[in-house]
Amino acid sequence: MIWTIIGFSAATLTMFAFIPQIIKIIKTKSAKDVSLITLLQLFLGVSLWIVYGIHLKDSIIIIANSVTILTLIILLCLYCNYRKKA
């Protein structure tokens, strides 16, 4: 039971880790402090986690990392949108 709680907590924290950055970009209308290299590296890493989860047939890994990918896509779109305006 404790391991399930730890896993769920880790997945939840990871899934929503980029929400504060998304909010900051929207509020400031600036992505000047965001590293594109870091975003792309994270995108690749999370994508590989999804592939690994599919291989293991582990729905927790797949779902958590899919949500993380969605937040990264939003962040990348905001980055592209606000970098052009800078």
MOTA-V684714 format. One record per pair of residues at least 24 apart in sequence whose C-alpha atoms are under 10 Angstrom apart, sorted by the first residue. I is the first residue (numbers start at 1). J is the second residue. If there is no record, write none. Layout:
i->{I;I}
j->{J;J}
This chain:
i->{7;7;8;8;10;11;11;11;11;11;11;11;12;12;12;12;13;13;14;14;14;14;15;15;15;15;15;15;15;15;15;15;16;16;16;16;16;16;17;17;17;18;18;18;18;18;19;19;19;19;19;21;21;22;22;22;22;22;22;22;23;25;25;25;25;26;26;26;26;28;29;29;29;29;29;29;29;30;30;30;30;30;30;30;30;31;31;31;31;31;31;31;31;31;31;31;32;32;32;32;33;33;34;34;34;34;35;36;36;36;39;39;39;39;39;40;40;40;42;42;42;43;43;43;43;43;43;43;44;45;46}
j->{60;61;60;64;64;60;61;63;64;65;67;68;64;65;67;68;64;68;64;65;67;68;63;64;65;66;67;68;69;70;71;72;64;67;68;70;71;72;68;71;72;68;71;72;74;75;68;71;72;74;75;71;75;71;72;74;75;76;78;79;75;75;78;79;82;75;78;79;82;82;78;79;81;82;83;85;86;78;79;81;82;83;84;85;86;75;76;78;79;80;81;82;83;84;85;86;79;82;83;86;79;83;75;76;79;83;79;76;79;80;72;73;75;76;79;72;73;76;68;69;72;68;69;70;71;72;73;76;69;69;72}
